[in-house]
Amino acid sequence: MLKQVIEIYELLDDASITGTKVAEFLESRGLEKIKINKINGKEGSTDFVKIIIPGREGKEKNGNAPTVGIIGRLGGIGARPDRIGLVSDGDGAITVLACALKLVDMNKKGDVLSGDVIIATHICPNAPIQPHDPVPFMGSPVDMAEMNKYEVDPVMDAIISIDTTKGNRIINHRGFAITPTVKEGYILRISEDLLNIMEWTTGKSPKVLPITTQDITPYGNGLFHINSIMQPCTASNAPVVGVAITTETAVPGCGTGVSHEIDIEEAGRFCIEVTKAFTEGKCKFYDDIEFKAIVNLYGPMNILQNIRGK
């Protein structure tokens, strides 16, 4: 996928990039179902991009194959005028758009997935910088509830949420890591199927990003969150797994010149392989029997999906 990653990186590394320009580029390569929504916020605007790639037996064709959502989480791809160039925070957008480009290239060559894939992210080349410990993050012109509204789709049967996760001292590994599965307020065991795919695609031992209860609660409640990687789980009852693009040292989300195309490619290729397997029924994000047992024992935890709890 390195070719697609480089193409998307060059496309987004532009002070005047917009969601419309992204859509035009993707349409020129063969993608047809792209929707752009420009949303204004307190600190500017951003363009939400949603792409649907129909599968052979997906819901778009009245089939029964499951749908995967691949969401690129970020505050912005640029911090202009404070920073020149693409920022670290943009890695999630690069990854998911490279996945879209790879999937359409595969389709042209006859390799069509069983189920539909919905890819969503947003494009903002001039987002605000946000103070954060140990290094600054990127803010966003719109709030998290607005992001979830345009990026999380109820049709998604499973969600992969990709986010740059470099501004911490929790995981010290350059590449990417996955989180445990989160569903309806429960942090579940890590999927063995996903660990297998991670081992196969990287050729290395799998890396896991630890998450806390705070991380799976909505933004805006005053609690500390490692970043926005798990926020889709607050707006969906589908299982959510985070794919965190990571580094050995703490790197600011507003840093430029710090993206690693090889790491983005690894994360994207992992997502493609997970999507192939999941839509064919060969990969589970969680154990449904065990989930029903834990809910039966301890009750629902949907309260954690609400910003104020009760």
C-alpha positions as a Markdown table, in Angstrom:
| # | Residue | x | y | z |
|---|---|---|---|---|
| 1 | Met | 0.0 | 0.0 | 0.0 |
| 2 | Leu | 3.0 | 2.3 | 0.1 |
| 3 | Lys | 2.1 | 3.8 | -3.3 |
| 4 | Gln | -1.4 | 4.8 | -2.1 |
| 5 | Val | 0.0 | 6.2 | 1.1 |
| 6 | Ile | 2.4 | 8.4 | -0.7 |
| 7 | Glu | -0.3 | 9.6 | -3.2 |
| 8 | Ile | -2.6 | 10.5 | -0.3 |
| 9 | Tyr | 0.2 | 12.2 | 1.7 |
| 10 | Glu | 1.1 | 14.4 | -1.2 |
| 11 | Leu | -2.6 | 15.2 | -1.9 |
| 12 | Leu | -3.2 | 16.3 | 1.8 |
| 13 | Asp | 0.0 | 18.2 | 2.2 |
| 14 | Asp | -1.5 | 21.3 | 0.7 |
| 15 | Ala | -2.5 | 24.6 | 2.5 |
| 16 | Ser | -5.6 | 24.8 | 0.3 |
| 17 | Ile | -6.8 | 21.2 | 0.4 |
| 18 | Thr | -10.5 | 20.7 | 0.9 |
| 19 | Gly | -12.9 | 17.8 | 1.1 |
| 20 | Thr | -14.1 | 18.6 | -2.4 |
| 21 | Lys | -10.5 | 18.3 | -3.8 |
| 22 | Val | -10.1 | 15.0 | -2.0 |
| 23 | Ala | -13.4 | 13.8 | -3.5 |
| 24 | Glu | -12.4 | 14.9 | -7.0 |
| 25 | Phe | -9.1 | 13.0 | -6.7 |
| 26 | Leu | -10.8 | 9.8 | -5.5 |
| 27 | Glu | -13.5 | 10.0 | -8.1 |
| 28 | Ser | -10.8 | 10.3 | -10.8 |
| 29 | Arg | -9.5 | 7.0 | -9.6 |
| 30 | Gly | -12.8 | 5.2 | -9.7 |
| 31 | Leu | -14.6 | 5.8 | -6.4 |
| 32 | Glu | -18.2 | 6.8 | -6.9 |
| 33 | Lys | -20.0 | 7.0 | -3.6 |
| 34 | Ile | -18.4 | 10.0 | -1.8 |
| 35 | Lys | -20.3 | 12.6 | 0.3 |
| 36 | Ile | -18.8 | 15.8 | 1.6 |
| 37 | Asn | -20.3 | 17.9 | 4.4 |
| 38 | Lys | -18.7 | 21.2 | 5.3 |
| 39 | Ile | -19.3 | 22.1 | 9.0 |
| 40 | Asn | -18.6 | 25.3 | 10.7 |
| 41 | Gly | -17.5 | 25.5 | 14.3 |
| 42 | Lys | -16.3 | 28.0 | 16.8 |
| 43 | Glu | -12.7 | 27.9 | 15.5 |
| 44 | Gly | -13.2 | 27.5 | 11.8 |
| 45 | Ser | -14.6 | 24.8 | 9.6 |
| 46 | Thr | -13.8 | 21.3 | 8.4 |
| 47 | Asp | -15.0 | 19.0 | 5.5 |
| 48 | Phe | -16.3 | 15.6 | 6.5 |
| 49 | Val | -15.6 | 12.9 | 3.9 |
| 50 | Lys | -17.6 | 9.7 | 3.8 |
| 51 | Ile | -16.9 | 7.0 | 1.2 |
| 52 | Ile | -18.9 | 3.9 | 0.6 |
| 53 | Ile | -17.2 | 1.0 | -1.3 |
| 54 | Pro | -19.8 | -1.7 | -2.1 |
| 55 | Gly | -19.0 | -5.3 | -1.7 |
| 56 | Arg | -20.1 | -8.3 | -3.7 |
| 57 | Glu | -22.7 | -9.4 | -1.1 |
| 58 | Gly | -22.9 | -6.2 | 0.9 |
| 59 | Lys | -26.0 | -4.2 | 2.1 |
| 60 | Glu | -25.6 | -1.8 | -0.8 |
| 61 | Lys | -26.5 | -4.7 | -3.1 |
| 62 | Asn | -29.2 | -6.1 | -0.7 |
| 63 | Gly | -26.8 | -8.7 | 0.5 |
| 64 | Asn | -26.1 | -10.0 | 4.0 |
| 65 | Ala | -22.3 | -9.6 | 4.3 |
| 66 | Pro | -21.3 | -7.4 | 7.3 |
| 67 | Thr | -20.2 | -3.8 | 6.9 |
| 68 | Val | -16.9 | -2.5 | 8.2 |
| 69 | Gly | -16.4 | 1.2 | 9.2 |
| 70 | Ile | -12.9 | 2.6 | 9.0 |
| 71 | Ile | -12.7 | 6.0 | 10.7 |
| 72 | Gly | -9.7 | 8.3 | 10.6 |
| 73 | Arg | -9.8 | 10.3 | 13.9 |
| 74 | Leu | -8.0 | 13.6 | 14.2 |
| 75 | Gly | -8.3 | 17.3 | 15.1 |
| 76 | Gly | -6.8 | 18.5 | 11.8 |
| 77 | Ile | -4.3 | 17.7 | 9.2 |
| 78 | Gly | -2.7 | 21.1 | 9.5 |
| 79 | Ala | -2.2 | 23.8 | 12.1 |
| 80 | Arg | -1.7 | 26.7 | 9.7 |
| 81 | Pro | -0.7 | 29.5 | 10.1 |
| 82 | Asp | 1.1 | 28.3 | 13.3 |
| 83 | Arg | 2.7 | 25.4 | 11.5 |
| 84 | Ile | 3.6 | 24.8 | 7.9 |
| 85 | Gly | 2.9 | 21.4 | 6.5 |
| 86 | Leu | 1.1 | 18.2 | 7.3 |
| 87 | Val | 1.0 | 17.5 | 11.1 |
| 88 | Ser | 1.3 | 14.3 | 13.0 |
| 89 | Asp | -2.4 | 14.4 | 13.8 |
| 90 | Gly | -3.2 | 13.8 | 10.1 |
| 91 | Asp | -1.9 | 10.2 | 10.1 |
| 92 | Gly | -5.4 | 8.9 | 10.7 |
| 93 | Ala | -6.8 | 10.7 | 7.7 |
| 94 | Ile | -3.9 | 9.6 | 5.5 |
| 95 | Thr | -4.4 | 6.0 | 6.5 |
| 96 | Val | -8.1 | 5.7 | 5.8 |
| 97 | Leu | -8.0 | 7.6 | 2.5 |
| 98 | Ala | -5.1 | 5.3 | 1.4 |
| 99 | Cys | -7.3 | 2.4 | 2.3 |
| 100 | Ala | -10.0 | 3.8 | 0.1 |
| 101 | Leu | -7.6 | 4.2 | -2.7 |
| 102 | Lys | -6.2 | 0.7 | -2.3 |
| 103 | Leu | -9.7 | -0.9 | -2.2 |
| 104 | Val | -10.8 | 0.8 | -5.4 |
| 105 | Asp | -7.5 | -0.2 | -7.1 |
| 106 | Met | -8.2 | -3.8 | -5.9 |
| 107 | Asn | -11.7 | -3.6 | -7.3 |
| 108 | Lys | -10.4 | -2.6 | -10.7 |
| 109 | Lys | -8.3 | -5.7 | -10.8 |
| 110 | Gly | -11.2 | -8.0 | -9.8 |
| 111 | Asp | -10.6 | -8.3 | -6.1 |
| 112 | Val | -13.9 | -7.2 | -4.6 |
| 113 | Leu | -14.6 | -7.7 | -0.9 |
| 114 | Ser | -17.6 | -9.6 | 0.3 |
| 115 | Gly | -19.1 | -6.8 | 2.4 |
| 116 | Asp | -19.4 | -3.0 | 2.1 |
| 117 | Val | -16.7 | -0.7 | 3.6 |
| 118 | Ile | -17.6 | 2.8 | 4.9 |
| 119 | Ile | -14.6 | 5.1 | 5.2 |
| 120 | Ala | -14.9 | 8.4 | 7.1 |
| 121 | Thr | -12.7 | 11.2 | 8.2 |
| 122 | His | -12.5 | 15.0 | 8.0 |
| 123 | Ile | -10.2 | 17.5 | 6.2 |
| 124 | Cys | -9.1 | 20.6 | 8.0 |
| 125 | Pro | -5.7 | 22.2 | 7.0 |
| 126 | Asn | -5.9 | 25.0 | 9.6 |
| 127 | Ala | -7.1 | 23.5 | 12.9 |
| 128 | Pro | -6.2 | 25.0 | 16.3 |
| 129 | Ile | -3.4 | 23.7 | 18.6 |
| 130 | Gln | -4.5 | 22.4 | 22.0 |
| 131 | Pro | -2.4 | 22.3 | 25.2 |
| 132 | His | -1.9 | 18.8 | 26.4 |
| 133 | Asp | 0.5 | 16.9 | 28.7 |
| 134 | Pro | 3.2 | 15.7 | 27.9 |
| 135 | Val | 3.1 | 17.4 | 24.4 |
| 136 | Pro | 0.6 | 19.6 | 22.6 |
| 137 | Phe | -2.3 | 18.1 | 20.7 |
| 138 | Met | -4.3 | 19.3 | 17.8 |
| 139 | Gly | -7.7 | 20.8 | 18.5 |
| 140 | Ser | -10.6 | 20.8 | 16.1 |
| 141 | Pro | -13.0 | 23.5 | 14.8 |
| 142 | Val | -16.0 | 21.2 | 15.7 |
| 143 | Asp | -16.7 | 19.2 | 18.8 |
| 144 | Met | -16.6 | 15.4 | 19.2 |
| 145 | Ala | -20.4 | 15.0 | 19.0 |
| 146 | Glu | -20.4 | 16.6 | 15.6 |
| 147 | Met | -17.5 | 14.3 | 14.5 |
| 148 | Asn | -19.4 | 11.2 | 15.6 |
| 149 | Lys | -22.5 | 12.4 | 13.8 |
| 150 | Tyr | -20.7 | 12.5 | 10.5 |
| 151 | Glu | -18.2 | 9.7 | 10.9 |
| 152 | Val | -20.1 | 7.0 | 12.7 |
| 153 | Asp | -22.8 | 5.2 | 10.7 |
| 154 | Pro | -25.4 | 2.9 | 12.2 |
| 155 | Val | -24.9 | 0.6 | 9.3 |
| 156 | Met | -21.4 | -0.3 | 10.5 |
| 157 | Asp | -21.3 | -3.8 | 12.0 |
| 158 | Ala | -17.7 | -3.2 | 13.3 |
| 159 | Ile | -15.6 | -0.1 | 13.5 |
| 160 | Ile | -11.8 | 0.3 | 13.1 |
| 161 | Ser | -10.8 | 3.7 | 14.5 |
| 162 | Ile | -7.4 | 5.0 | 13.4 |
| 163 | Asp | -5.7 | 7.8 | 15.3 |
| 164 | Thr | -2.2 | 9.1 | 15.8 |
| 165 | Thr | -1.3 | 8.1 | 19.3 |
| 166 | Lys | 2.2 | 9.5 | 19.8 |
| 167 | Gly | 1.7 | 12.2 | 22.5 |
| 168 | Asn | 2.1 | 9.8 | 25.5 |
| 169 | Arg | 4.5 | 7.7 | 27.5 |
| 170 | Ile | 2.1 | 4.7 | 27.7 |
| 171 | Ile | 3.3 | 2.8 | 24.6 |
| 172 | Asn | 6.9 | 3.1 | 23.5 |
| 173 | His | 6.9 | 1.4 | 20.1 |
| 174 | Arg | 7.3 | 2.9 | 16.6 |
| 175 | Gly | 4.7 | 1.4 | 14.3 |
| 176 | Phe | 1.1 | 0.8 | 15.3 |
| 177 | Ala | -0.8 | -0.9 | 18.1 |
| 178 | Ile | -4.4 | -2.1 | 18.6 |
| 179 | Thr | -6.7 | -1.7 | 21.5 |
| 180 | Pro | -8.9 | -4.1 | 23.3 |
| 181 | Thr | -12.4 | -4.3 | 21.8 |
| 182 | Val | -14.9 | -1.8 | 23.3 |
| 183 | Lys | -18.7 | -2.4 | 23.0 |
| 184 | Glu | -21.5 | -0.6 | 24.8 |
| 185 | Gly | -19.4 | 0.6 | 27.6 |
| 186 | Tyr | -17.4 | -2.6 | 28.2 |
| 187 | Ile | -13.7 | -3.0 | 27.5 |
| 188 | Leu | -13.5 | -6.6 | 26.3 |
| 189 | Arg | -10.7 | -9.0 | 25.8 |
| 190 | Ile | -8.4 | -8.4 | 22.9 |
| 191 | Ser | -9.5 | -10.2 | 19.8 |
| 192 | Glu | -7.3 | -13.2 | 19.0 |
| 193 | Asp | -8.2 | -12.9 | 15.3 |
| 194 | Leu | -6.9 | -9.3 | 15.2 |
| 195 | Leu | -3.7 | -10.3 | 17.0 |
| 196 | Asn | -3.2 | -13.0 | 14.4 |
| 197 | Ile | -3.7 | -10.6 | 11.5 |
| 198 | Met | -1.3 | -8.1 | 13.2 |
| 199 | Glu | 1.4 | -10.7 | 13.5 |
| 200 | Trp | 1.0 | -11.9 | 9.9 |
| 201 | Thr | 1.0 | -8.4 | 8.3 |
| 202 | Thr | 3.9 | -7.0 | 10.4 |
| 203 | Gly | 5.9 | -10.2 | 10.8 |
| 204 | Lys | 6.4 | -9.1 | 14.4 |
| 205 | Ser | 4.9 | -9.7 | 17.9 |
| 206 | Pro | 1.6 | -7.8 | 18.2 |
| 207 | Lys | 1.6 | -4.5 | 20.2 |
| 208 | Val | -1.4 | -3.5 | 22.3 |
| 209 | Leu | -2.4 | 0.0 | 23.4 |
| 210 | Pro | -3.8 | 0.0 | 27.0 |
| 211 | Ile | -7.0 | 2.0 | 27.4 |
| 212 | Thr | -8.9 | 3.0 | 30.5 |
| 213 | Thr | -12.5 | 3.6 | 31.4 |
| 214 | Gln | -12.0 | 7.3 | 31.0 |
| 215 | Asp | -10.9 | 6.8 | 27.4 |
| 216 | Ile | -14.2 | 5.2 | 26.4 |
| 217 | Thr | -16.3 | 8.0 | 27.8 |
| 218 | Pro | -17.4 | 11.0 | 25.7 |
| 219 | Tyr | -15.2 | 14.0 | 25.3 |
| 220 | Gly | -16.4 | 17.0 | 27.2 |
| 221 | Asn | -17.0 | 15.3 | 30.5 |
| 222 | Gly | -13.9 | 16.8 | 32.2 |
| 223 | Leu | -12.0 | 13.4 | 32.3 |
| 224 | Phe | -8.6 | 12.8 | 30.9 |
| 225 | His | -8.5 | 10.9 | 27.5 |
| 226 | Ile | -5.4 | 9.5 | 25.9 |
| 227 | Asn | -6.9 | 10.9 | 22.7 |
| 228 | Ser | -10.0 | 10.6 | 20.5 |
| 229 | Ile | -9.2 | 7.1 | 19.3 |
| 230 | Met | -12.1 | 5.4 | 21.2 |
| 231 | Gln | -14.7 | 8.1 | 20.7 |
| 232 | Pro | -16.7 | 6.2 | 18.1 |
| 233 | Cys | -17.6 | 3.7 | 20.8 |
| 234 | Thr | -19.7 | 6.4 | 22.5 |
| 235 | Ala | -21.9 | 6.8 | 19.4 |
| 236 | Ser | -22.3 | 3.2 | 18.3 |
| 237 | Asn | -23.3 | -0.2 | 19.7 |
| 238 | Ala | -21.0 | -1.9 | 17.2 |
| 239 | Pro | -17.7 | -3.3 | 18.5 |
| 240 | Val | -14.9 | -0.7 | 18.2 |
| 241 | Val | -11.1 | -1.4 | 18.0 |
| 242 | Gly | -8.6 | 1.4 | 17.9 |
| 243 | Val | -5.6 | 1.2 | 15.6 |
| 244 | Ala | -3.0 | 3.6 | 17.1 |
| 245 | Ile | -0.1 | 4.9 | 15.1 |
| 246 | Thr | 2.7 | 5.1 | 17.7 |
| 247 | Thr | 6.3 | 6.1 | 18.3 |
| 248 | Glu | 9.0 | 5.3 | 20.9 |
| 249 | Thr | 9.0 | 8.9 | 22.2 |
| 250 | Ala | 6.3 | 11.5 | 22.9 |
| 251 | Val | 5.7 | 13.4 | 19.7 |
| 252 | Pro | 3.4 | 16.5 | 19.5 |
| 253 | Gly | 0.2 | 16.1 | 17.5 |
| 254 | Cys | 1.0 | 19.5 | 15.9 |
| 255 | Gly | 4.5 | 18.4 | 14.9 |
| 256 | Thr | 5.4 | 18.6 | 11.2 |
| 257 | Gly | 7.8 | 16.3 | 9.4 |
| 258 | Val | 7.1 | 13.6 | 11.9 |
| 259 | Ser | 4.9 | 11.2 | 9.9 |
| 260 | His | 6.4 | 7.9 | 8.9 |
| 261 | Glu | 4.9 | 6.6 | 5.7 |
| 262 | Ile | 6.1 | 3.0 | 6.4 |
| 263 | Asp | 4.2 | 3.0 | 9.7 |
| 264 | Ile | 1.1 | 4.4 | 8.0 |
| 265 | Glu | 1.4 | 1.7 | 5.3 |
| 266 | Glu | 1.6 | -1.0 | 7.9 |
| 267 | Ala | -1.5 | 0.2 | 9.7 |
| 268 | Gly | -3.4 | 0.6 | 6.5 |
| 269 | Arg | -2.5 | -2.9 | 5.2 |
| 270 | Phe | -3.6 | -4.3 | 8.6 |
| 271 | Cys | -7.0 | -2.6 | 8.2 |
| 272 | Ile | -7.4 | -4.0 | 4.7 |
| 273 | Glu | -6.7 | -7.5 | 5.8 |
| 274 | Val | -9.0 | -7.2 | 8.8 |
| 275 | Thr | -11.7 | -5.9 | 6.5 |
| 276 | Lys | -11.3 | -8.7 | 4.1 |
| 277 | Ala | -11.6 | -11.3 | 6.8 |
| 278 | Phe | -14.4 | -9.7 | 8.8 |
| 279 | Thr | -16.7 | -9.2 | 5.7 |
| 280 | Glu | -16.1 | -12.9 | 4.9 |
| 281 | Gly | -17.0 | -14.0 | 8.4 |
| 282 | Lys | -13.5 | -15.2 | 9.2 |
| 283 | Cys | -12.6 | -12.6 | 11.9 |
| 284 | Lys | -14.4 | -11.7 | 15.1 |
| 285 | Phe | -13.9 | -8.4 | 17.0 |
| 286 | Tyr | -15.4 | -10.0 | 20.2 |
| 287 | Asp | -17.0 | -13.2 | 21.5 |
| 288 | Asp | -20.7 | -12.7 | 21.5 |
| 289 | Ile | -21.4 | -15.4 | 24.0 |
| 290 | Glu | -19.0 | -14.0 | 26.5 |
| 291 | Phe | -20.3 | -10.5 | 26.0 |
| 292 | Lys | -23.9 | -11.7 | 26.7 |
| 293 | Ala | -22.6 | -13.5 | 29.8 |
| 294 | Ile | -20.9 | -10.4 | 31.2 |
| 295 | Val | -24.0 | -8.3 | 30.6 |
| 296 | Asn | -26.1 | -10.9 | 32.3 |
| 297 | Leu | -23.7 | -11.0 | 35.3 |
| 298 | Tyr | -23.2 | -7.3 | 35.7 |
| 299 | Gly | -25.8 | -5.5 | 33.7 |
| 300 | Pro | -25.5 | -3.0 | 30.8 |
| 301 | Met | -22.7 | -0.4 | 30.9 |
| 302 | Asn | -24.3 | 2.0 | 28.3 |
| 303 | Ile | -24.1 | 4.7 | 30.9 |
| 304 | Leu | -20.5 | 5.2 | 29.9 |
| 305 | Gln | -21.6 | 6.2 | 26.4 |
| 306 | Asn | -23.4 | 9.2 | 27.8 |
| 307 | Ile | -21.5 | 12.5 | 28.4 |
| 308 | Arg | -23.2 | 13.0 | 31.8 |
| 309 | Gly | -23.6 | 9.4 | 32.8 |
| 310 | Lys | -27.1 | 9.3 | 34.1 |
